[in-house]
Amino acid sequence: MSNLWQPDHWRQFPAVQMPHYSDVDALANTRARLSQSAPLVFAGEADQLTRALGEVAQGRGFLLQGGDCAESFGHYHPDNLQQMFKVFLQMAMLLTFGAGCPVVKVGRIAGQFAKPRSSDVESRNGVDLPSYRGDIINDVAFDGAAREPDPTRMLRAYSQSAATLNFLRGLAQGGFASLHAVNRWNASFLDGSEMAPRYRAMNQQIDEALKFMQACQVDLDGGRLSGVELFSSHEALLLEYEEPLTRQDTESGRWYDTSAHMLWIGDRTRDPEGAHVNFLKGVSNPIGLKVGPTTSVDDLRRLLDVLNPDNTPGRLTLISRMGAHKVNEYLPALVQTVKRHGGAVVWSCDPMHGNTHTADGGLKTRHFDNIMAELKGFFAVHRAEGTHPGGVHIEMTGRDVTECTGGSQCLQDTDLSRQYESQCDPRLNASQSIELAFAIAELLKDERQG
């Protein structure tokens, strides 16, 4: 397949959720510059993630995938990256220690700039303009010039992605992310919440375990305890960006999209005959596929055959995004279809996108109770079917934003405007993210014991 497939074959198929660039010369120049740019990730790293996800597919691990709804140029700052990375690692530590299983850590980061939209047009006060589709395409400002798709923005997205990966790799392997450091990190954002005592108690247990290992002369300054493996991922939505960053590995002859370790196909672009599916079927990266209430069992069977014809464990992650009130109705048939098909997939839960609503003040939000309800439904379906609930896919930040309501902070709709920073969809803040990790750890523990 990889030898016959070429990165530009997607152009033969219908492409949705893609911008129209009026300046074709600027687009051609941008594509040429990207094609000569260094890869952001390497084939060996992508293969390493596939192997790790293969362990998850076999029930021997858990996938934690999270990060911004959409990265932005204006909010980019090392402090923001470090805050997000810290909370993400604290979540992973909670899951590893609380549930007793390895956690594969994949960020929605270093490329998550493009967003699908429900409408091509945004209307305000009788004025119609193209919808904002993420900083890689146009600007959020409601202005005709700002909303015009600009291909040169892809170059800025590439540069920011390269800088992000460089910064995070330094943190991941330079001692910042050692187990000693993570266990000592201050979680002051939990002060006053019911989770603070639980978090301190867990830290104490980990500290005692580390002291015991030191007494046994275990080397805690090298190997897995001195750093972490963090992989990057984003939705492969803007194919004009993905194509020139797709390279053929000289050793294997296989194609890899070097913009990220893992790419996924969204709920709006998973047509088996569409451009996005026919692009990602040819790359050897691990890939994700969002499945929702409108996913038919026939389409799912076709997508399994197209995207993972060799049934390679870790190649395909199915990301369920049903909504709290639909997960028990629609997910069982899809899980049963994969079981009959014999698909060696990772099942992950996106409890965010199916639970979005607009508050009275006009801001989009998600209630923590609905997020938890979908997660519990996801675990319950897999328990009933005898399959492994292998991951979670969330939108979160390390900042103390007020974008999702509920949780132990008891945020209300009236709190949303206090610190609402997202340019697209609402994210869990640091406290809510830790609270979610505690809850998932309990669900995983019950699943492993049951």
C-alpha positions in Angstrom: 0.0 0.0 0.0 2.7 2.5 1.0 4.7 1.9 -2.1 1.7 2.6 -4.4 0.3 5.5 -2.3 1.6 9.0 -2.8 1.1 12.0 -0.4 -0.9 14.0 -3.0 -3.4 11.2 -3.8 -5.9 12.8 -1.4 -6.5 15.5 -4.1 -8.5 12.9 -6.1 -11.1 12.7 -3.3 -13.7 15.1 -1.9 -12.1 17.3 0.7 -14.3 18.9 3.4 -13.4 21.4 6.2 -10.6 22.8 4.0 -10.1 26.5 3.3 -10.0 28.1 -0.1 -6.8 30.0 -0.7 -7.3 32.8 -3.2 -3.5 33.5 -3.5 -2.4 30.3 -5.3 1.2 31.5 -5.8 1.6 32.1 -2.0 0.1 28.6 -1.4 2.6 27.0 -3.8 5.5 28.9 -2.3 4.5 27.9 1.3 4.1 24.2 0.3 7.6 24.3 -1.4 9.2 25.8 1.8 7.5 23.2 4.0 8.6 20.4 1.8 12.2 21.6 2.3 11.9 22.0 6.0 13.3 19.6 8.6 10.9 16.9 9.9 9.3 17.7 13.3 9.3 14.0 14.3 11.0 10.9 13.0 9.9 7.5 11.8 11.5 5.6 14.7 9.6 7.8 17.2 6.3 7.1 15.4 7.0 3.4 15.4 7.9 3.6 19.1 4.5 5.1 19.8 2.8 2.4 17.7 4.5 -0.3 19.8 3.4 1.5 23.1 -0.2 1.8 21.8 0.0 -1.9 20.8 0.5 -2.7 24.5 -2.6 -0.6 25.3 -4.6 -2.4 22.6 -3.7 -5.7 24.3 -5.0 -4.4 27.7 -1.6 -3.7 29.2 -1.7 0.1 29.5 -3.7 3.3 29.2 -3.5 6.3 26.8 -3.6 9.8 28.2 -4.1 12.2 25.3 -4.7 15.9 26.1 -3.9 19.5 25.6 -5.4 22.7 24.1 -8.5 22.7 22.0 -6.6 24.8 19.5 -3.1 26.2 19.9 -2.8 29.9 19.1 0.0 32.2 18.1 -1.0 34.9 20.6 -1.1 32.7 23.7 2.2 31.0 22.9 4.6 31.3 25.8 7.1 28.9 27.6 5.3 29.5 30.9 2.0 28.3 29.4 3.7 25.2 28.0 5.4 24.4 31.2 2.2 24.8 33.2 0.3 22.5 30.9 3.1 19.9 30.9 3.2 19.9 34.7 -0.5 19.2 35.1 -0.4 16.6 32.3 2.4 14.7 34.1 0.6 15.0 37.4 -2.4 13.4 35.8 -0.2 10.6 34.3 1.4 10.0 37.8 -2.1 9.7 39.4 -3.2 7.2 36.7 0.0 5.2 36.9 0.1 5.0 40.7 -3.7 4.9 41.3 -4.5 2.3 38.7 -1.2 0.4 38.6 -0.7 0.4 34.8 1.7 2.1 32.3 0.4 5.3 30.8 1.2 6.4 27.3 1.5 10.2 27.2 0.4 11.9 24.0 -0.2 15.7 23.9 -2.6 17.6 21.7 0.3 19.9 21.0 2.9 21.2 18.5 0.5 21.2 15.6 -3.1 21.4 16.9 -3.8 24.7 15.1 -6.7 23.9 12.7 -10.3 23.4 13.8 -13.4 22.0 11.9 -16.4 24.3 12.0 -20.1 23.5 11.9 -20.6 26.4 9.5 -18.5 28.1 6.8 -19.8 31.5 7.8 -20.0 33.4 11.1 -22.7 36.1 11.4 -22.6 39.1 13.7 -25.0 42.0 13.6 -26.0 41.3 10.0 -22.4 40.9 8.9 -21.3 37.5 7.4 -17.6 36.5 7.3 -15.7 33.3 6.9 -15.6 31.2 10.1 -12.4 31.2 12.1 -10.7 27.9 11.4 -7.7 28.1 13.7 -4.5 30.2 13.6 -2.9 28.1 10.9 -5.6 29.3 8.5 -7.0 32.7 9.5 -7.3 35.0 12.5 -10.0 35.1 15.2 -10.6 38.8 14.8 -14.0 39.5 13.2 -12.6 41.4 10.3 -12.7 40.7 6.5 -9.0 40.8 6.0 -8.3 38.8 9.2 -10.7 36.0 8.2 -9.2 35.6 4.7 -7.3 32.3 4.6 -3.6 33.0 4.5 -1.3 30.1 3.5 1.8 31.8 5.0 0.3 31.1 8.4 1.3 27.5 7.9 5.0 28.6 8.1 4.4 30.3 11.5 2.6 27.2 12.7 5.5 25.0 11.7 8.0 27.3 13.4 6.0 27.4 16.6 5.5 23.6 16.5 9.3 23.1 16.2 10.0 25.5 19.1 7.3 23.7 21.2 8.7 20.3 20.6 12.3 21.5 21.3 11.1 23.0 24.6 9.1 20.0 25.7 11.8 17.5 24.8 14.2 19.5 27.0 11.7 19.3 29.9 10.9 15.7 29.4 14.5 14.5 29.4 16.4 17.1 31.3 15.4 16.2 34.8 12.3 18.4 35.0 10.0 15.4 34.5 11.8 12.9 36.7 9.6 11.1 39.2 11.3 12.8 42.1 10.5 16.3 40.6 6.9 15.5 39.6 6.2 14.2 43.1 7.6 17.4 44.7 5.7 19.8 42.4 3.4 22.2 44.2 -0.3 21.7 43.4 -1.4 25.0 45.0 -4.3 25.2 42.6 -5.9 22.4 44.7 -5.7 24.4 47.9 -9.1 24.4 49.6 -10.5 21.6 47.5 -11.5 18.2 48.7 -8.8 16.7 46.4 -5.9 18.4 48.2 -5.7 15.8 51.1 -5.9 12.9 48.6 -3.2 14.4 46.4 -0.9 15.0 49.4 -1.5 11.4 50.7 -0.6 10.0 47.3 2.6 12.0 47.2 3.5 10.7 50.6 3.0 7.1 49.4 5.1 7.7 46.3 7.8 9.4 48.4 7.9 6.4 50.7 8.1 4.0 47.7 11.0 6.0 46.3 12.9 5.9 49.6 12.4 2.2 49.8 13.8 1.8 46.2 16.8 4.0 47.2 17.4 1.8 50.2 17.4 -1.2 47.9 20.1 0.6 45.9 17.8 1.0 42.8 19.2 3.6 40.4 16.6 6.4 40.5 18.6 8.9 38.5 18.7 6.9 35.2 16.3 5.1 33.0 12.5 5.6 33.1 12.4 7.4 36.4 14.7 10.3 35.2 12.4 11.4 32.4 9.3 10.7 30.4 8.3 9.9 26.8 5.9 12.5 25.5 4.5 12.2 22.0 2.8 14.9 19.9 -0.5 14.6 18.1 -3.1 16.8 16.2 -6.0 16.4 13.9 -4.8 16.0 10.4 -7.3 18.6 9.1 -5.3 20.9 6.9 -4.0 18.6 4.3 -2.2 21.4 2.5 0.1 21.4 5.6 0.3 17.7 6.1 1.2 16.7 2.6 4.6 18.6 2.2 5.7 17.3 5.7 5.1 13.7 4.7 8.4 11.9 3.9 9.4 8.5 2.7 11.7 6.6 5.2 14.9 5.7 3.4 15.3 2.4 5.3 11.8 1.0 5.2 10.4 2.8 2.2 7.3 3.6 4.2 5.7 7.1 4.3 5.4 9.1 7.6 3.7 12.3 8.3 6.5 14.1 10.1 4.3 16.9 11.5 3.4 14.8 14.5 3.9 11.3 16.0 0.1 10.6 15.9 -2.6 12.1 13.7 -6.3 11.7 13.9 -9.4 12.0 11.7 -12.2 14.0 13.0 -15.9 13.2 13.2 -16.6 15.6 10.3 -13.9 14.2 8.0 -14.2 10.4 8.4 -15.9 9.6 5.1 -14.3 6.4 3.8 -14.3 8.0 0.3 -13.1 11.3 1.5 -9.7 13.0 1.2 -8.7 12.8 4.9 -9.2 9.0 5.2 -7.4 8.5 1.9 -4.5 10.6 3.0 -4.0 9.0 6.4 -4.4 5.4 5.1 -1.0 5.8 3.4 1.1 7.1 6.3 2.7 4.7 8.8 2.1 6.9 11.9 -0.3 5.6 14.5 -3.6 7.3 13.7 -6.8 8.1 15.6 -10.4 8.0 14.3 -13.2 9.9 16.1 -16.5 7.9 16.2 -19.8 9.4 17.2 -23.5 8.8 17.2 -23.6 9.2 13.4 -21.0 6.5 12.8 -22.7 3.5 11.2 -21.4 0.0 11.7 -21.0 -0.4 7.9 -18.8 2.7 7.7 -16.8 1.5 10.8 -16.1 -1.8 9.1 -15.0 -0.1 6.0 -12.8 2.3 7.9 -11.1 -0.6 9.9 -10.3 -2.3 6.6 -9.0 0.9 4.9 -7.0 2.4 7.9 -5.6 -0.8 9.4 -5.7 -3.5 6.8 -3.0 -5.6 8.5 -4.7 -5.3 11.9 -1.5 -4.0 13.5 -2.0 -3.4 17.3 -1.4 0.2 18.1 -1.9 1.4 14.5 -5.5 2.6 15.1 -7.1 4.3 18.1 -10.9 4.7 18.0 -11.8 7.8 19.9 -15.4 7.6 21.1 -17.2 11.0 21.4 -20.9 10.3 22.0 -22.2 12.7 24.7 -23.3 11.6 28.1 -26.8 10.9 27.1 -25.9 8.9 24.0 -22.9 6.7 25.0 -24.9 3.8 26.3 -27.2 3.9 23.2 -24.6 4.1 20.4 -21.3 2.8 21.7 -22.2 -0.9 22.3 -22.9 -1.6 18.6 -19.6 -0.1 17.5 -17.6 -2.1 20.2 -19.4 -5.2 19.1 -18.6 -4.5 15.4 -14.9 -4.2 16.2 -15.0 -7.4 18.3 -16.6 -9.4 15.4 -14.1 -7.8 13.0 -11.2 -8.9 15.3 -9.8 -5.4 15.3 -6.8 -4.9 17.5 -7.6 -1.2 18.3 -7.2 1.1 21.2 -10.5 2.3 22.5 -10.3 5.9 23.9 -13.0 8.2 25.3 -13.3 11.8 24.3 -15.9 13.0 26.9 -15.6 16.6 25.9 -17.0 17.2 22.4 -20.3 15.5 22.8 -21.1 17.5 25.9 -20.7 21.1 24.7 -23.5 23.6 25.1 -24.0 27.3 25.1 -24.5 29.1 28.4 -27.0 31.9 28.8 -24.3 34.5 28.4 -23.4 33.1 24.9 -20.1 31.3 25.9 -19.7 27.6 25.0 -19.1 25.4 28.1 -19.1 21.8 29.3 -20.3 20.6 32.7 -17.9 18.4 34.7 -20.8 16.1 35.6 -21.6 15.4 32.0 -17.9 14.7 31.2 -17.8 12.2 34.1 -21.1 10.6 33.1 -19.8 9.9 29.6 -16.6 8.4 31.0 -18.5 6.2 33.3 -20.8 5.1 30.5 -17.7 4.4 28.3 -16.2 2.1 31.0 -19.5 0.4 31.7 -20.0 -0.5 28.0 -16.5 -2.0 27.8 -17.0 -3.9 31.0 -20.2 -5.4 29.6 -18.5 -6.3 26.3 -15.4 -7.7 27.9 -13.1 -5.1 26.1 -10.5 -2.8 27.4 -11.3 0.9 28.0 -7.9 2.0 26.8 -7.7 5.8 27.0 -9.0 9.3 27.4 -8.8 12.2 25.1 -9.4 15.6 26.7 -9.0 19.3 26.1 -7.2 20.8 29.1 -4.8 23.5 30.2 -2.5 24.1 33.1 -4.0 27.5 33.7 -6.8 28.4 36.2 -9.3 29.2 33.5 -13.1 29.3 33.9 -14.3 27.6 30.8 -15.9 24.3 32.0 -18.5 24.4 34.8 -18.8 22.1 37.8 -16.2 20.0 39.5 -15.0 20.5 43.1 -14.6 24.2 42.4 -18.4 24.4 41.7 -17.9 26.8 38.8 -21.2 28.2 37.5 -22.3 29.8 34.3 -21.8 33.1 35.9 -18.1 32.3 36.5 -17.3 31.7 32.9 -16.5 35.3 31.9 -14.0 35.6 34.8 -11.2 33.9 32.9 -12.4 32.5 29.7 -9.4 32.3 27.3 -10.1 29.7 24.7 -10.6 30.9 21.1 -12.6 27.7 20.2 -13.9 25.1 22.7 -13.8 25.2 26.6 -11.0 23.3 28.4 -10.7 21.8 31.8 -8.5 23.9 34.1 -5.7 22.5 36.2 -7.9 21.6 39.2 -10.6 19.9 37.1 -7.9 18.0 35.2 -6.5 16.5 38.4 -10.0 15.7 39.6 -10.7 13.9 36.4 -7.5 11.9 36.7 -8.5 10.8 40.2 -11.8 9.6 38.9 -10.3 7.8 35.9 -7.8 6.0 38.2 -10.7 4.7 40.3 -12.5 3.5 37.2 -9.4 1.8 35.9 -8.7 0.2 39.3 -12.3 -1.2 39.3 -11.9 -2.4 35.7 -8.6 -4.2 36.5 -9.9 -5.8 39.7 -13.2 -6.8 38.0 
